Amino acid sequence: MILSKFEIYQLIITANMIEAVQNNFQNTNNIRTGKYNTYSEKYYFKPYSSGSKANEIITLKEGIHILGKGISGQCRDTINSIIKNPVKTLIGIMGITVGMTLLPFIGVSTAVGGSVLALGFAAIATGKAVYHAVEFSKSYKDGACDIARNNLEQIGRDSFDIAISAPFVPKALSVTKKFVKYGKIQINKDLFGRISKEKSLTGMYGALMEGDTYLYRHINFQKAVDRELAMISDMTDAEKLKIKNELISFSVPEKDIPMQVLIKMGKKDGVTTLPDIGYTSMSKNTQGYASQSNCSIMLNDFKRPYIKDTIDNLVMVQKRVENGVIRAKFRDIKTGQIYDETIDITLLNEYNSRCESYKRLSPQAKRILTTLHEREHIMQFARLIQLKGFGIMRNLTARGKELYKEIISQMPAVESASREAIEAESLASFNMNPTIFNYIKRPFEIGARRAEYSVIDNSIFKKLNTIFEYTNKYAKSSIEKTIFMTDARYESVKN
């Protein structure tokens, strides 16, 4: 039988754990045979080796007290070992920290590494507890109650180690099993490339965290894909494989999702030149916008959610419905200006209905729809240039002009009076104001929303949204938290 690299890695860890447990058991055997080492004598024999309680029957109250003493003692000693031996502790912590942070470079997330170590520490603590419980039973049965008291305190100390590891065992097992099935140990060229592009340590660490997050999300993403495909019963294996490949293609770092959408759309309609993509802070209700001057799509990074949009300053002060049309007045609360606006009630109801559906989507699914929406605006800008020439564009940058030229050369000619032509020309002719009704009924906005609507009801997109939701729920991780918990378990179990 040929073992995988990961299985060999697990065997090595298990062997080390067994050796550690055996060494600890030998220390305890020294207590029973009278070969008291400094470690055992310090913690266990001074309270119980002499005095009126020597070999007396252990009462329930005393037993609980001894267990509690062991638990609190292990907690205290773990903290004291860090305070009193900072250099030694720092070396151990640095070793774990360096080891954990290097894992993403070989395709293993820190969450997976932390899970393997959590299982190991839990196994050591449980093994020690079982051993000391057996020794306690033997000593008590033999009437050596003083030694039994020492064993009982040790059980309390072992209980503390179990308490900081055992609750994480179910998740650790799940994470490890997922990695065995979906993960792969290999050089992470993508992470090396991303870090090499960063010029500051902060940027490098940010790239490392993003890479680590992606690795953990990716194994959960694949698990979610299999769950969704398992629910399909009316497809052949070949059809399922095609869908699986389509879904898996969206398992990329979150910042790369828009680019993935643009590449796919470009291949679909033959316009392979892509607009530039950037991120900036916007109002929390704004997902992004298309810049006509430089042919780019700007997406909200949500780092400053309190930014206000102009539409936030408007309130509806009057509304009436006539023959299926809503007539309303809006007032700007800052300037006092009044705007009169109308909208077809059917169009408004459709917009509101879609907004409700949109709210229930995962952030990643929303990002996909936003990218489709803004890409359609870029195509509308290109169609307008095709119809009217570059002079129609205000403040057009050299970069924007270059991209538009390439896009126009790849797209079909716009037919006069077609829906696409009317939507494109409305960019220059539509009478705009900042009210929500005006925004909803703009022809070029209707066209961009149509690009979203063509996807939002798609069964594959719905499955993709479910997969994102599963991944968001089960793939939350933090390098800092994982390293901290691993360090704490290491410090405790070695005492």
C-alpha positions as a printed Julia matrix, in Angstrom:
495×3 Matrix{Float64}:
   0.0    0.0     0.0
   1.4    3.4    -0.97
   0.84   6.15    1.57
   0.2    9.75    0.56
   2.43  12.55    1.84
  -0.33  13.67    4.17
  -0.78  10.17    5.63
   3.0    9.87    6.18
   2.9   13.28    7.88
   0.1   12.06   10.18
   2.05   8.89   11.06
   5.11  10.92   12.04
   2.99  13.2    14.27
   1.28  10.18   15.84
   4.64   8.54   16.59
   5.88  11.7    18.27
   2.68  11.9    20.33
   3.04   8.27   21.48
   6.62   8.92   22.55
   5.52  12.02   24.49
   2.78  10.08   26.25
   5.17   7.24   27.1
   7.67   9.7    28.57
   4.93  11.22   30.71
   3.79   7.79   31.86
   7.36   6.97   32.9
   7.39  10.1    35.07
   4.26   8.86   36.79
   5.74   5.37   37.27
   8.67   7.04   39.04
   6.18   8.38   41.56
   4.78   4.9    42.26
   8.22   3.25   42.63
   9.65   5.96   44.88
  12.11   7.32   42.27
  10.81  10.84   42.71
  12.11  13.32   40.16
  12.02  17.07   40.8
   9.0   17.57   38.54
   6.86  14.94   40.28
   7.94  15.92   43.79
   7.22  19.59   43.16
   3.68  19.1    42.01
   2.37  15.99   43.71
   4.17  14.66   46.79
   4.59  17.65   49.05
   0.86  17.98   49.84
   0.16  14.27   50.37
   3.35  12.35   51.3
   3.02  12.98   55.03
   0.58  14.25   57.63
  -2.71  13.12   59.03
  -4.26  12.49   55.59
  -1.61  10.0    54.48
  -3.39   6.83   53.27
  -6.74   7.98   54.68
  -9.87   7.24   52.63
 -10.56   9.99   50.05
 -13.97  11.53   50.61
 -16.12  12.85   47.78
 -15.61  16.43   48.94
 -11.86  16.01   49.13
 -11.77  14.28   45.74
 -13.58  17.2    44.1
 -11.21  19.6    45.82
  -8.14  17.7    44.56
  -9.5   17.6    41.01
 -10.17  21.34   41.12
  -6.68  21.93   42.5
  -5.21  20.01   39.58
  -7.23  21.96   37.01
  -6.4   25.37   38.51
  -2.78  24.32   39.03
  -2.33  23.34   35.4
  -3.87  26.62   34.26
  -1.65  28.59   36.65
   1.49  26.68   35.75
   0.85  27.14   32.03
   0.67  30.9    32.54
   3.67  30.88   34.91
   5.78  28.91   32.45
   5.25  31.68   29.93
   6.07  34.43   32.47
   9.01  32.74   34.22
  10.6   31.23   31.13
   9.91  33.82   28.43
  12.92  32.92   26.28
  12.14  29.21   26.28
   8.47  29.9    25.7
   9.22  32.38   22.92
  11.39  29.83   21.13
   8.57  27.27   21.26
   5.96  29.77   20.16
   8.16  31.09   17.37
   8.72  27.54   16.17
   4.98  26.87   16.03
   4.27  30.27   14.48
   6.86  29.88   11.75
   5.76  26.33   11.05
   2.1   27.29   10.84
   2.69  30.33    8.61
   4.78  28.27    6.21
   2.0   25.72    5.69
   0.12  27.77    3.03
   3.26  27.7     0.88
   2.84  23.92    0.51
  -0.91  24.07   -0.07
  -2.04  23.47    3.53
  -4.07  26.1     5.36
  -3.2   26.97    8.96
  -6.72  25.81    9.91
  -5.84  22.31    8.7
  -2.47  22.37   10.46
  -4.09  23.63   13.65
  -6.72  20.9    13.42
  -4.1   18.15   13.12
  -2.22  19.54   16.13
  -5.47  19.96   18.11
  -6.22  16.28   17.54
  -2.7   15.41   18.62
  -2.83  17.46   21.81
  -6.27  16.06   22.62
  -4.97  12.53   22.09
  -2.0   13.16   24.42
  -4.21  14.72   27.12
  -6.78  11.92   26.87
  -4.11   9.23   26.97
  -2.56  10.76   30.07
  -5.95  11.08   31.75
  -6.85   7.45   31.05
  -3.49   6.27   32.34
  -3.72   8.31   35.52
  -7.3    7.14   36.05
  -6.12   3.51   35.88
  -3.26   4.31   38.28
  -5.68   6.04   40.63
  -7.91   2.96   40.65
  -4.96   0.66   41.37
  -3.55   2.85   44.14
  -6.89   3.31   45.83
  -7.63  -0.4    45.64
  -4.2   -1.16   47.18
  -4.89   1.29   50.0
  -2.14   3.69   48.86
  -4.45   6.68   49.16
  -1.58   9.18   49.28
  -0.44   8.05   45.83
  -4.09   7.95   44.72
  -4.42  11.6    45.72
  -1.44  12.43   43.5
  -3.01  10.53   40.62
  -6.3   12.36   41.17
  -4.6   15.75   41.05
  -2.86  14.68   37.86
  -6.23  13.72   36.41
  -7.36  17.27   37.18
  -4.33  18.65   35.37
  -5.03  16.36   32.41
  -8.64  17.57   32.43
  -7.48  21.13   31.8
  -5.5   19.96   28.76
  -8.54  18.05   27.51
 -10.79  21.09   28.08
  -8.77  23.31   25.73
  -8.58  20.65   23.02
 -11.55  18.28   23.18
 -14.3   20.81   22.28
 -12.47  21.44   19.0
 -12.03  17.75   18.15
 -15.27  17.32   16.1
 -14.45  20.31   13.92
 -10.78  19.31   13.74
 -11.77  15.82   12.56
 -14.11  17.3     9.96
 -11.45  19.72    8.68
  -8.81  16.99    8.51
 -11.13  14.59    6.67
 -12.0   17.29    4.13
  -8.34  18.01    3.5
  -7.54  14.32    3.05
 -10.3   14.12    0.43
 -10.01  17.49   -1.29
  -6.66  18.99   -0.33
  -3.29  18.53   -1.95
   0.22  19.06   -0.63
   2.16  20.89   -3.31
   4.16  24.06   -3.86
   1.74  27.0    -3.85
   3.11  28.93   -6.84
   0.18  31.34   -6.83
   0.89  32.41   -3.23
   4.59  32.86   -3.95
   3.67  35.01   -6.94
   1.21  37.19   -5.01
   3.65  37.79   -2.15
   6.52  38.6    -4.52
   4.45  41.42   -6.01
   4.05  43.11   -2.62
   6.62  45.74   -1.63
   5.89  46.03    2.1
   5.77  43.52    4.96
   2.17  44.54    5.63
   1.26  43.79    2.03
   3.07  40.46    2.14
   1.29  39.43    5.32
  -2.03  40.48    3.82
  -1.31  38.32    0.77
  -0.39  35.43    3.08
  -3.67  35.76    4.99
  -5.67  35.9     1.76
  -3.85  32.85    0.45
  -4.43  30.95    3.68
  -8.12  31.88    3.68
  -8.48  30.71    0.09
  -6.91  27.3     0.8
  -9.34  26.67    3.64
 -12.32  27.94    1.64
 -11.34  25.83   -1.34
 -11.66  22.47    0.46
 -15.03  23.55    1.89
 -16.12  24.85   -1.52
 -15.4   21.45   -3.08
 -17.31  19.74   -0.3
 -20.29  22.01   -0.97
 -20.13  21.29   -4.7
 -20.31  17.54   -4.05
 -23.29  18.09   -1.73
 -25.17  19.99   -4.44
 -24.37  17.49   -7.17
 -25.49  14.62   -4.94
 -28.99  16.13   -4.92
 -29.27  15.87   -8.71
 -30.82  12.6    -9.83
 -31.86  13.31  -13.42
 -28.42  13.86  -15.02
 -25.73  11.62  -16.43
 -22.27  11.56  -14.87
 -20.93  13.48  -17.87
 -23.5   16.23  -17.39
 -22.73  16.4   -13.68
 -19.01  16.65  -14.4
 -19.62  19.59  -16.74
 -21.63  21.4   -14.06
 -19.02  20.54  -11.44
 -16.23  22.07  -13.51
 -18.32  25.21  -14.01
 -18.99  25.54  -10.29
 -15.4   24.79   -9.24
 -14.14  27.5   -11.6
 -15.57  30.05   -9.16
 -13.5   28.73   -6.28
 -10.94  31.52   -6.52
  -9.75  34.18   -4.04
 -12.67  36.56   -3.51
 -10.96  39.53   -5.16
 -10.56  37.42   -8.3
 -14.26  36.58   -8.67
 -15.05  39.69  -10.82
 -12.15  38.91  -13.15
 -13.38  35.33  -13.47
 -16.82  36.64  -14.46
 -15.34  39.0   -17.05
 -13.2   36.24  -18.57
 -16.18  33.89  -18.85
 -18.4   36.56  -20.42
 -15.62  37.54  -22.81
 -15.29  33.95  -24.03
 -19.06  33.69  -24.37
 -19.6   36.75  -26.6
 -16.16  37.0   -28.21
 -15.14  40.29  -26.56
 -12.01  39.13  -24.81
 -10.6   42.57  -23.99
 -11.44  43.24  -20.37
 -12.1   46.55  -18.64
  -9.85  47.43  -15.73
 -11.05  46.48  -12.24
 -10.49  48.47   -9.05
 -11.77  48.72   -5.5
 -12.78  51.8    -3.53
 -15.08  52.75   -0.65
 -18.66  53.68   -1.48
 -22.03  53.93    0.22
 -23.02  50.6     1.79
 -25.97  50.38   -0.61
 -23.74  50.74   -3.67
 -22.04  47.6    -4.94
 -20.04  49.3    -7.68
 -20.07  51.53  -10.76
 -18.67  51.63  -14.29
 -16.4   54.56  -15.16
 -17.02  55.65  -18.76
 -13.95  57.9   -18.88
 -11.33  55.19  -18.3
 -13.26  52.01  -19.18
 -13.08  50.48  -15.73
 -15.3   48.79  -13.17
 -14.95  50.04   -9.6
 -16.23  47.77   -6.83
 -17.09  48.64   -3.24
 -14.53  47.39   -0.71
 -16.98  48.21    2.13
 -14.17  49.63    4.28
 -16.1   52.85    4.94
 -19.79  51.89    5.2
 -20.88  55.3     6.48
 -20.26  57.1     3.2
 -23.46  58.8     2.04
 -24.82  58.73   -1.5
 -26.7   61.65   -3.07
 -29.86  59.55   -3.1
 -29.67  59.3     0.69
 -30.42  63.03    0.94
 -33.77  62.7    -0.85
 -37.13  62.02    0.82
 -40.47  61.43   -0.87
 -42.9   64.15    0.2
 -45.81  63.36   -2.13
 -47.07  60.32   -4.01
 -50.13  59.39   -6.05
 -51.01  56.63   -8.53
 -52.81  57.34  -11.81
 -53.48  54.72  -14.5
 -50.63  52.48  -13.44
 -48.16  55.33  -13.11
 -46.74  56.66   -9.84
 -46.24  60.42   -9.64
 -44.07  61.6    -6.78
 -42.21  64.61   -5.42
 -38.81  64.25   -3.75
 -37.14  66.88   -1.58
 -33.42  67.25   -0.98
 -33.1   67.59    2.81
 -29.87  69.56    2.44
 -30.74  72.04   -0.32
 -34.54  71.97   -0.21
 -34.76  71.38   -3.98
 -37.89  69.58   -5.2
 -37.82  66.91   -7.93
 -40.95  65.76   -9.78
 -40.71  62.19  -11.1
 -42.91  59.43  -12.51
 -42.48  55.7   -12.96
 -44.51  52.81  -14.3
 -45.75  50.82  -11.31
 -45.03  47.49  -13.07
 -41.38  48.47  -13.55
 -41.1   49.58   -9.93
 -42.67  46.37   -8.62
 -40.27  44.27  -10.69
 -37.32  46.26   -9.35
 -38.47  45.9    -5.74
 -39.08  42.18   -6.17
 -35.57  41.69   -7.57
 -34.11  43.74   -4.73
 -35.71  41.39   -2.19
 -34.23  38.39   -3.98
 -30.89  40.17   -4.15
 -30.82  40.76   -0.39
 -30.92  37.02    0.27
 -27.84  36.27   -1.83
 -24.35  35.62   -0.53
 -21.8   38.47   -0.85
 -19.98  36.5    -3.54
 -23.14  35.98   -5.59
 -23.9   39.7    -5.29
 -20.4   40.45   -6.55
 -21.02  38.27   -9.61
 -24.25  40.11  -10.44
 -22.62  43.5    -9.86
 -19.83  42.59  -12.25
 -22.34  41.53  -14.91
 -24.29  44.76  -14.39
 -21.26  47.02  -14.69
 -19.81  45.08  -17.63
 -23.03  45.73  -19.51
 -22.52  49.45  -18.85
 -19.01  49.19  -20.34
 -20.53  47.54  -23.42
 -23.13  50.34  -23.59
 -20.34  52.94  -23.52
 -18.6   51.07  -26.35
 -21.82  50.95  -28.4
 -22.35  54.68  -27.9
 -18.82  55.36  -29.19
 -19.49  53.04  -32.11
 -22.63  55.06  -32.95
 -21.44  58.61  -32.18
 -17.65  58.51  -32.17
 -15.13  59.15  -29.39
 -16.16  62.81  -29.17
 -19.3   61.8   -27.3
 -17.22  60.75  -24.27
 -16.24  63.43  -21.77
 -12.84  63.36  -20.03
 -11.85  60.19  -21.87
  -8.43  58.98  -20.73
  -5.76  57.5   -23.0
  -6.13  54.16  -21.24
  -9.91  54.25  -21.63
  -9.66  55.07  -25.35
  -7.26  52.21  -25.93
  -9.55  49.69  -24.21
 -12.66  50.93  -26.02
 -10.9   50.62  -29.39
 -10.07  46.99  -28.67
 -13.58  46.2   -27.4
 -15.27  47.85  -30.39
 -13.04  45.91  -32.8
 -14.29  42.64  -31.28
 -18.01  43.41  -30.92
 -20.63  43.32  -33.69
 -21.89  46.57  -35.19
 -24.88  48.08  -33.39
 -28.02  48.19  -35.5
 -29.73  51.57  -35.6
 -32.98  51.8   -33.61
 -32.3   48.44  -31.93
 -32.85  48.06  -28.19
 -29.1   48.13  -27.61
 -28.75  51.31  -29.69
 -31.6   53.07  -27.84
 -30.1   52.14  -24.45
 -26.65  53.32  -25.51
 -27.88  56.63  -26.93
 -29.89  57.29  -23.78
 -26.56  57.76  -22.0
 -26.31  61.13  -23.69
 -29.98  62.05  -24.14
 -31.81  60.89  -21.0
 -32.88  63.66  -18.62
 -31.32  62.63  -15.29
 -31.96  63.61  -11.68
 -30.83  61.95   -8.42
 -34.18  60.36   -7.46
 -34.53  56.59   -7.14
 -37.42  56.57   -9.66
 -35.24  58.25  -12.26
 -32.47  55.74  -11.66
 -34.78  52.73  -11.98
 -36.36  53.82  -15.27
 -33.18  54.94  -17.09
 -32.93  52.85  -20.28
 -29.23  52.07  -19.76
 -29.97  50.9   -16.18
 -32.8   48.7   -17.44
 -30.36  47.13  -19.89
 -27.75  46.5   -17.21
 -30.32  44.96  -14.87
 -31.45  42.71  -17.72
 -27.92  41.25  -17.74
 -28.36  40.43  -14.05
 -31.86  39.02  -14.45
 -30.65  36.6   -17.13
 -28.46  34.95  -14.48
 -30.24  35.33  -11.15
 -32.94  32.77  -12.06
 -30.44  30.34  -13.56
 -30.36  26.97  -11.74
 -26.55  26.8   -11.84
 -26.28  30.27  -10.32
 -28.69  29.27   -7.55
 -26.52  26.23   -6.77
 -23.43  28.44   -6.81
 -25.06  30.79   -4.31
 -25.87  27.84   -2.01
 -22.26  26.69   -2.29
 -21.0   30.15   -1.34
 -23.35  30.19    1.66
 -22.07  26.79    2.86
 -18.46  27.89    2.39
 -19.06  31.15    4.27
 -20.59  29.22    7.16
 -18.01  26.46    7.5
 -14.82  28.11    6.29
 -14.23  30.88    8.81
 -10.6   30.89    9.91
  -7.95  33.19   11.31
  -4.19  32.69   11.25
  -3.79  34.63   14.5
  -6.5   32.68   16.37
  -5.27  29.31   15.11
  -1.67  30.04   16.14
  -2.75  31.37   19.54
  -4.82  28.28   20.36
  -2.03  25.97   19.17
   0.53  27.81   21.31
  -1.74  27.59   24.37
  -2.25  23.83   23.94
   1.47  23.29   23.43
   2.38  25.25   26.58
  -0.21  23.38   28.63
   0.47  19.84   27.47
   4.25  20.13   27.99
   3.81  21.1    31.69
